[in-house]
Amino acid sequence: MRYFSYILISLGLLIGVQALAGIEDVTYPVAELGNCESQEACYSYCNEPANYDACIAFAEMKSLLEEEDIERYQTTQEVLVGGGPGGCANDVECESYCSDINHMSECLSFAQELGLMDEAELEDARKVLTAIESGYGMPGGCTNEQACEAYCSDPVNADECLTFAEVAGLMSEEEIQTAREVMFIMQSGDSPGGCQSQSECDAYCEDETHF
């Protein structure tokens, strides 16, 4: 259920998330990043406020970020001096705070103000927020991205999740119809290898012998 990713406002506030997207091509240890010896270690290093400038400089030197991303990072850092949503000061705190649907309105306003989401993402997020504010409960009563994804990945709950997507206007009638057809196939056991979720179907169909 890809639309549930919009429930979590992925702020991308710190260089740790964005710069490391392409760091798998970097030779370790990375002297510029505290001699971190793995992608995970570099992420941890870049998630420390004292290291932000070093990480942004490294990302810029290695062309790991677009110019607009660098400008967005710098603008966000200025804002975070006074505290982000819920007073969060780094991406871990902000992600934790904004993963709670109860904080969605505040986090969405913050993301919109700083241009952290494109218009399509903002539109879908607004639809989810409007549905919630109109009294439609989240599927299974989930209150964060992880819980919603876990709930909606179970084929048993697919109809409820699709109904919410339909009510919120997150999917077109054609997309809803196709999804329901796929759901029926999965529930009847006629899917490839009997897969019951997207991850299971992807894993099964990645095997060339099942092509």
Helices and strands as residue ranges (DSSP letters): G 2-6, H 15-19, G 20-25, G 31-33, H 39-46, G 49-51, H 52-61, H 67-80, G 85-87, H 91-98, G 101-103, H 104-114, H 119-133, G 139-141, H 145-152, G 155-157, H 158-168, H 173-188, G 192-194, H 198-205, G 208-210
